[in-house]
Structures are given as structure tokens and as C-alpha cells.
Amino acid sequence: MGQMNNRTIDFLKQHNMAPEQIDMDKCCNIFLEDMERGLAGRDSTSGTSTLDMIPTYIEIDKDVPTDKQVVVMDAGGTNFRVAVVHFNKDKQPIIEDYKLYDMPGIDEEVSKDRFFEIMAGYVRDILDKSSNIGFCFSYPTESLPNKDGKLIRFSKEIKAREVKGQMIGENLNAALASMGYKDKKHIVILNDTVTTLLAGRAASFGRAFDSFIGFILGTGTNCAYIESNKNITKKPELDPAKSQIINTESGGFGKAPLGTIDKQFDKSTKNPGEHTFEKMISGAYLGPLSLMIIQRAAQEGIFSSGTNDKLNTIEELTTKDISDFLQNPLEGNNPLSSVMSDAVRRQDSLADSDLATLLELVQAIVERAAKLTAINLSSAAIKSGKGLEQNRPICIVAEGTTFYKLHNLKSTVERYLNQYLKEQKGIYYEIISVENATLIGAAIAGLTN
């Protein structure tokens, strides 16, 4: 960020919203302590954790077999995808028989039996291709040692109340049996963050990565990394010589330094007090949070009176809007550009100063989100204990429109990672993106677990 004017700096600092007010090392240490408490149990003797730190029972040490097919399923949001995947002799993923369907329960309420019957029907034509199914099921789900998963809850758009608390793989097998399939399938249930991590393996055959992190920053956010079983003390039955992927549920981190406007914004959401970290950085919240910050600044008079009034009439602002504004401040098709271009057309003598101030505010919001993102990634990297040699970095598989599309976010995250993770901590990393990450990661899970 360039040098901000005193009004912008004073406003942000007064509300504890300035990026420089976040101590990265201190916040990482708090994040790491919360991770450790979560691995011991959310209400362990060492204190309460805001991170679920869910053991997935998914291991990554086994070789991915070549020329062996696996059925993959991907349920998330409103879409349901199925395909058959195998890895050729060059370890490249080959995706075949791909089909896209509607998620069961998206249009109307369905019973438990009907929900699984619809899913079974989606894979009916490809079931003979493999006895294994890798199923990316991207809803809050409790992972179990047998690789099945128990649904905790659906997001609001899915109407299937009877499925809550049900075993996903077990019920899918029952639905297949009712359709006449006698052979029980081995079904591995995992979420999109875990499949994203696993997809890094497909992009790294022949590469020397020391470990992997899966990271998603889109509508929401989450992070997964690989942990030694001996550190997962809430599961003493685990083999201490092995390791597995941990789903941190990092969007739920509740100990980030909240500013006064963060707290006000949190109270305005449907779930106050929950997922406060996600509300500071993710695509579903960053636009509305920015609007609240901008309108508070207008109410406190840091723009000219005409611009203050116009900004306070904006009713909605999305994360895409703030990205478009940063790229085209006077020409973008978004509410902020409309306000500022109108001031310029009126030949308002203070328009240039107001535009500079507004850009500073929005840039500071993105900068802060990038710093918090870097804290999340740095904490996972440090906790993994890997990446200490430059020729064996940690592979961070990052996905999500907010991470890649929000103007300057990715480059700013990398600046903070270089300064803190690489230069201060001596931990090396590389960020990659994998096309069809969820399908490929589900395939690797189904073939190796």
C-alpha cells in the first residue's frame, strides 16, 4: 500500500481496523495455540479452542496406482458431479464419463430414502467401473475411522431434514443395494478442502514437496494440513507412527483481533459470534463489511459532504464490486465507481481527494484480509513442521474465486508469506492451483484409502 493520508489512517486506527495494527507473529502464535487445543479436544485441560481440528482419517503416504479406475462424486452447493477417474502411466489424471446434475433437495424437500436414491441413480451407469468411490461431500460432516461420514447439517439451500445425523456412505450403499447392486462399494467421504490438498499430489508427481496444505478462499474459507497422529491427543487410539489430514475448519477461528466495525458487522449477520474469522476475509462477507466500513467513514465525515451523502445511500456492496472498483475506480459497473464518477462529472472540486481516500480505505480492507489469510496459511505451515529446505517446500494448493479474483489479494498474501514464513521462519512454500481439484482429490482418496 502507498502512503495514506492522515484522515484515513486515523479513522482505521481509531476503530482498530488498520492492517498494521495486526501483529502477525502474535496472531500466528494464538492461532497455533488454538490448533493445539483443538487437537486435544475443544474443551481440553489446556483451554477452549475455537477450531474444530477434525481428524479425517485420510492418509497420503500410499502410492497412487496407475490405470486403476475409481468412481468419483462431488456434492457441494447446488451441483452434483460424477465421473470416472484414473491416472495414466505418467501419473496424469484422466477424467471420463463426467456428468453434472442438480443436488438432491435443491428444489423441494426430500426424504432420507429419496435423497440417497437420487444420488445412487446419478452413479448407476458407471458403478461397474470400480469397487471404490471417492466422495467429496462439502457439507459439515463428522469423519469416521472407516472413512464414512455423518452429516452434521446442510446449508440452508438443501431441503432434506431427515438426512441430518445420517451416515453418508452407509446409506448410499443401502440405496445401491435396493436398486439391485449386491457388491458393497468402499466409499471414502471427505470435504472440498481435503480434496484440494490431495489434488496437490497429482500436480506434484516428480516434484519434491515436503508436505501439502489445502486452502479455500471463496464464498467461505477453510484450511487443511497434514498432522502426525501422535499430536492428535483427543484420539489416543491412533497409530502414533502415522499421520493424516486435519480439517481445521479455520473459518471458525474466533481469536483474531476484531475491530469495532468487525464487531458491529458480526452482530448484523445471521449467526453472530460464529465464524468471525471468515467474516473478515471471505467472499460472502467482505463486500458487506466494506460497505459498513465505508459508510461509518462517511458518517464520521472523512469525505466531502456530497460524497458522504452519496456513499450513505448505497444499499448493497459485493466482494466483486470492491474488486471492480479497485481495478476501474471511475469506470467500473459498481456502486462505488458510480458515486465517484458522478462526482467527477459534476466537477466537484473535492472529487479527486475523495476518490483517493475511498481507494485507500478499500485497499486497506483487502490488505488486512490478505494479512489474515497469510496468518492462516503460516500457522498451518508452521504446525506441519515441514518445508525447512528450499528444495523441498510445502505445496499450498489454493482454490477459490476470492483468492484469485479479488484485486491484489493473492500478491499481497504472498508478500506477507515471504516476509514472515520464508524470511523470519525459514519455511519454504509454493502456491499452486489444480484444475478439477475436487474430482482429482476425491479420486486419490478413493484409490489410496
Protein Blocks (a to p, Z undefined) as FASTA:
>chain_A
ZZddfklmmmmmmnopafklpcfklmmmmmmmmmmmmmnopkbfkbpcfbfoiaehiafk
bccdehiacdddddehjbccdddddddfkopacdehiacdddehklpccdfklmmmmmmm
mmmmmmmmpcbdcdddfbdcdddfklpacdfbdcfklccfklgopafklmmmmmmmmnop
abdcddddddfklmmmmmmmmmmgoiacfbdcdddddfbccddddddfklmmmlmmbcfk
bccdddeklmlpckbccdfklmmmmmmmmbghiaklmmmmpmklmmmmmmmmmmmmmmno
pacfklmmmmmmpmbdcfklmmmmmmmmmlcccfklmmmmmmmmnopaklmmmmmmmmmm
mmmmmmmmmmmmmmmmmmmmmmnopakafklccddddedjklmmmghklmmmmmmmmmmm
mmmnopacdddddehklmmmmmmmmmmZZ
